[in-house]
Amino acid sequence: MTLRKRIKRLLVYTVTAVVGLGVVAVVGAVLIVRALVEPDAAAFGTVEDEAKRAGLSRNDFRAASH
């Protein structure tokens, strides 16, 4: 095998590896950002709003009670 073919093969492998690692890095970054931005699913529905704090129920609101 000539030196030119070896260099070409090495360059192709290097570019393939860099692109592959780049894809892994982008997916990892997206997952990290998503974990930081989205709220915890376990916390849904557990936040006490103003109506609950005021002691109001569903029947105190005309549109929601029907």
ZATOR-215433 format. One record per residue (C-alpha): residue in three letters; z, y, x. Coordinates in nm, 3 decimals, padded with zeros to 5 digits. Each point is the difference from the previous one (the first is absolute). Last residue first. Layout:
<nodes>
<node sekol="ala" zz="Z" yy="Y" xx="X"/>
...
</nodes>
This chain:
<nodes>
<node sekol="his" zz="03.495" yy="02.329" xx="-07.106"/>
<node sekol="ser" zz="00.291" yy="00.103" xx="00.226"/>
<node sekol="ala" zz="-00.212" yy="00.133" xx="00.284"/>
<node sekol="ala" zz="-00.151" yy="00.295" xx="-00.188"/>
<node sekol="arg" zz="00.329" yy="00.104" xx="-00.158"/>
<node sekol="phe" zz="00.215" yy="-00.007" xx="00.314"/>
<node sekol="asp" zz="00.372" yy="-00.057" xx="-00.061"/>
<node sekol="asn" zz="-00.073" yy="-00.357" xx="-00.112"/>
<node sekol="arg" zz="-00.103" yy="-00.096" xx="00.354"/>
<node sekol="ser" zz="00.343" yy="00.083" xx="00.132"/>
<node sekol="leu" zz="00.169" yy="00.314" xx="00.126"/>
<node sekol="gly" zz="00.319" yy="-00.014" xx="00.204"/>
<node sekol="ala" zz="-00.084" yy="00.306" xx="00.209"/>
<node sekol="arg" zz="-00.021" yy="-00.213" xx="00.314"/>
<node sekol="lys" zz="-00.238" yy="-00.237" xx="-00.178"/>
<node sekol="ala" zz="-00.221" yy="00.288" xx="-00.108"/>
<node sekol="glu" zz="00.001" yy="00.155" xx="00.347"/>
<node sekol="asp" zz="-00.128" yy="-00.311" xx="00.172"/>
<node sekol="glu" zz="00.188" yy="-00.287" xx="00.163"/>
<node sekol="val" zz="-00.221" yy="-00.171" xx="00.253"/>
<node sekol="thr" zz="00.022" yy="-00.376" xx="-00.041"/>
<node sekol="gly" zz="-00.337" yy="-00.050" xx="-00.165"/>
<node sekol="phe" zz="-00.182" yy="-00.068" xx="00.324"/>
<node sekol="ala" zz="00.243" yy="-00.041" xx="00.291"/>
<node sekol="ala" zz="-00.094" yy="-00.363" xx="00.066"/>
<node sekol="ala" zz="-00.362" yy="00.105" xx="00.056"/>
<node sekol="asp" zz="00.104" yy="00.211" xx="00.301"/>
<node sekol="pro" zz="-00.196" yy="00.323" xx="00.008"/>
<node sekol="glu" zz="-00.346" yy="00.017" xx="00.152"/>
<node sekol="val" zz="-00.051" yy="00.240" xx="00.290"/>
<node sekol="leu" zz="00.180" yy="-00.172" xx="00.288"/>
<node sekol="ala" zz="-00.119" yy="-00.352" xx="-00.080"/>
<node sekol="arg" zz="-00.354" yy="00.128" xx="-00.055"/>
<node sekol="val" zz="00.005" yy="00.183" xx="00.333"/>
<node sekol="ile" zz="00.112" yy="-00.318" xx="00.177"/>
<node sekol="leu" zz="-00.260" yy="-00.215" xx="-00.177"/>
<node sekol="val" zz="-00.279" yy="00.246" xx="00.080"/>
<node sekol="ala" zz="00.109" yy="00.016" xx="00.364"/>
<node sekol="gly" zz="00.000" yy="-00.379" xx="00.027"/>
<node sekol="val" zz="-00.348" yy="-00.022" xx="-00.151"/>
<node sekol="val" zz="-00.124" yy="00.266" xx="00.243"/>
<node sekol="ala" zz="00.161" yy="-00.173" xx="00.299"/>
<node sekol="val" zz="-00.146" yy="-00.339" xx="-00.095"/>
<node sekol="val" zz="-00.346" yy="00.155" xx="-00.037"/>
<node sekol="gly" zz="00.036" yy="00.170" xx="00.337"/>
<node sekol="leu" zz="00.109" yy="-00.326" xx="00.160"/>
<node sekol="gly" zz="-00.320" yy="-00.162" xx="-00.125"/>
<node sekol="val" zz="-00.213" yy="00.292" xx="00.119"/>
<node sekol="val" zz="00.164" yy="-00.013" xx="00.344"/>
<node sekol="ala" zz="-00.047" yy="-00.378" xx="00.022"/>
<node sekol="thr" zz="-00.366" yy="00.019" xx="-00.100"/>
<node sekol="val" zz="-00.064" yy="00.282" xx="00.249"/>
<node sekol="thr" zz="00.166" yy="-00.200" xx="00.278"/>
<node sekol="tyr" zz="-00.186" yy="-00.320" xx="-00.087"/>
<node sekol="val" zz="-00.335" yy="00.185" xx="-00.003"/>
<node sekol="leu" zz="00.080" yy="00.173" xx="00.330"/>
<node sekol="leu" zz="00.099" yy="-00.329" xx="00.162"/>
<node sekol="arg" zz="-00.324" yy="-00.161" xx="-00.120"/>
<node sekol="lys" zz="-00.205" yy="00.291" xx="00.137"/>
<node sekol="ile" zz="00.183" yy="-00.010" xx="00.332"/>
<node sekol="arg" zz="-00.056" yy="-00.374" xx="00.027"/>
<node sekol="lys" zz="-00.367" yy="00.037" xx="-00.092"/>
<node sekol="arg" zz="-00.051" yy="00.270" xx="00.268"/>
<node sekol="leu" zz="00.180" yy="-00.208" xx="00.263"/>
<node sekol="thr" zz="-00.239" yy="-00.285" xx="-00.048"/>
<node sekol="met" zz="00.094" yy="-00.335" xx="-00.138"/>
</nodes>
